[in-house]
Amino acid sequence: MKMYFRNDFERDFMRVYEQVLKDCGREALQMSPRELVAKAVHSPAPKFYITYEMARRNVSALLRGLHTDCNNKLKMQMYADIARLTIDYMRRHKRYADDFNGALMAVLSEYEAPRFYISEKSAYNMLCALRRQRRRNIRKTLFKDLQDEK
């Protein structure tokens, strides 16, 4: 997954996943980790994790009926959602009626994304990797603390 916002994406996904666990409460104990990940993936994301330039290029092409440089269905869904929100923004804000770039920038900077645009399988694999990394960091810290005590 090539993303400029990878750290933000991973941090935000983990927060949403932990919120899903809290929201499910005791019921989470009966749910599989994959079910919990699916709930997190389909939860609103704090933002769209894409650069303005990539969004402008692909959303503009999509709106003009041209081919985008994207073959991923979830990314295409993201561009379609951004396009819908941008057009809606232009309609609701007269100041941006003829300013696609300004409306797009507003959508990218002010709006939540309707979901995390990642497959459930990729999200599950990412979650496992992040948990492993977290455990390694805890072990390193504990080991370092033990070494410092000597």
C-alpha positions in Angstrom: 0.0 0.0 0.0 1.8 3.1 -1.2 0.4 6.1 0.8 1.8 9.4 1.8 -0.4 9.2 4.9 0.4 5.7 6.0 1.2 6.5 9.6 -1.9 8.7 10.0 -4.0 5.9 8.3 -2.6 3.2 10.6 -3.0 5.3 13.7 -6.6 6.4 12.8 -7.5 2.8 11.9 -6.3 1.5 15.2 -8.3 4.2 17.1 -11.4 3.2 15.2 -10.8 -0.5 15.7 -10.4 0.1 19.5 -13.6 2.2 19.4 -15.4 -0.7 17.7 -14.2 -3.0 20.5 -15.5 -0.6 23.1 -18.8 -0.2 21.3 -19.3 -3.9 21.0 -18.5 -4.4 24.7 -19.0 -8.0 25.9 -20.4 -9.0 22.5 -16.8 -8.4 21.1 -15.7 -11.5 22.9 -18.0 -13.7 20.8 -17.0 -12.0 17.5 -14.1 -13.0 15.4 -11.2 -10.6 14.9 -12.2 -10.5 11.2 -15.8 -9.4 12.1 -14.4 -6.6 14.3 -12.0 -5.5 11.5 -14.9 -5.5 9.0 -16.9 -3.1 11.4 -13.8 -0.8 11.6 -13.2 -0.8 7.9 -16.8 0.2 7.2 -16.8 2.9 9.9 -16.2 6.6 8.9 -12.5 7.5 8.6 -11.4 10.9 10.0 -10.2 12.0 6.5 -9.4 10.9 3.0 -5.8 9.6 3.0 -4.8 11.0 -0.4 -2.9 13.9 -1.7 -4.7 16.8 -3.2 -2.9 16.3 -6.5 -3.9 12.6 -6.8 -7.5 13.4 -5.9 -7.6 16.3 -8.4 -6.2 14.2 -11.2 -8.5 11.2 -10.7 -11.7 13.0 -9.6 -11.4 15.4 -12.5 -10.9 12.5 -15.0 -13.8 10.7 -13.4 -16.1 13.7 -13.7 -15.1 14.2 -17.4 -15.7 10.5 -18.2 -12.0 9.8 -18.8 -10.0 6.9 -17.8 -8.3 7.2 -14.4 -5.0 5.6 -13.5 -6.6 3.4 -11.0 -7.8 -0.2 -11.3 -8.6 -0.8 -7.6 -12.3 -1.0 -6.9 -12.0 0.6 -3.5 -9.9 3.5 -4.7 -12.4 4.0 -7.5 -15.2 4.1 -4.9 -13.1 6.6 -2.9 -12.7 8.9 -6.0 -16.5 8.5 -6.7 -17.3 9.5 -3.1 -14.9 12.5 -3.3 -16.5 13.5 -6.6 -20.0 13.3 -5.1 -19.0 15.3 -2.1 -17.1 17.9 -4.2 -20.1 18.5 -6.5 -22.4 18.7 -3.5 -20.0 21.2 -1.9 -20.0 23.3 -5.1 -23.9 23.3 -5.1 -24.2 24.3 -1.4 -21.6 27.0 -1.4 -22.2 29.6 -4.0 -18.7 30.9 -3.6 -17.4 27.6 -4.9 -20.0 27.1 -7.7 -17.3 27.5 -10.4 -14.2 26.6 -8.3 -13.7 22.8 -8.6 -10.2 23.0 -7.1 -11.3 25.1 -4.1 -14.3 22.8 -3.4 -12.1 19.7 -3.7 -9.6 21.2 -1.3 -12.4 21.9 1.2 -13.7 18.4 0.9 -10.3 16.9 1.5 -9.5 19.1 4.4 -12.9 19.4 6.1 -14.8 16.1 5.5 -14.6 12.7 7.0 -14.4 9.8 4.6 -17.4 7.5 4.6 -15.2 4.5 5.3 -11.6 3.3 5.2 -10.8 2.4 1.6 -9.0 -0.8 2.4 -10.1 -4.4 2.0 -11.1 -6.3 5.1 -8.2 -8.8 4.4 -5.6 -6.1 4.1 -6.9 -4.3 7.2 -6.7 -7.6 9.1 -3.2 -8.2 8.0 -2.3 -4.6 8.8 -3.8 -5.0 12.3 -1.8 -8.1 13.0 1.4 -6.4 11.8 0.8 -3.4 14.0 0.1 -5.5 17.0 3.3 -7.5 16.4 5.2 -4.2 16.1 3.6 -2.9 19.3 4.6 -6.0 21.2 8.2 -5.7 19.9 8.4 -2.1 21.0 7.1 -3.0 24.4 9.8 -5.8 24.7 12.5 -3.4 23.6 11.4 -0.8 26.1 11.3 -3.4 28.9 14.7 -4.8 27.9 16.2 -1.3 27.8 14.8 -0.5 31.2 16.3 -3.7 32.6 19.7 -2.8 31.1 19.5 0.7 32.5 18.8 -0.7 36.0 22.1 -2.6 36.0 
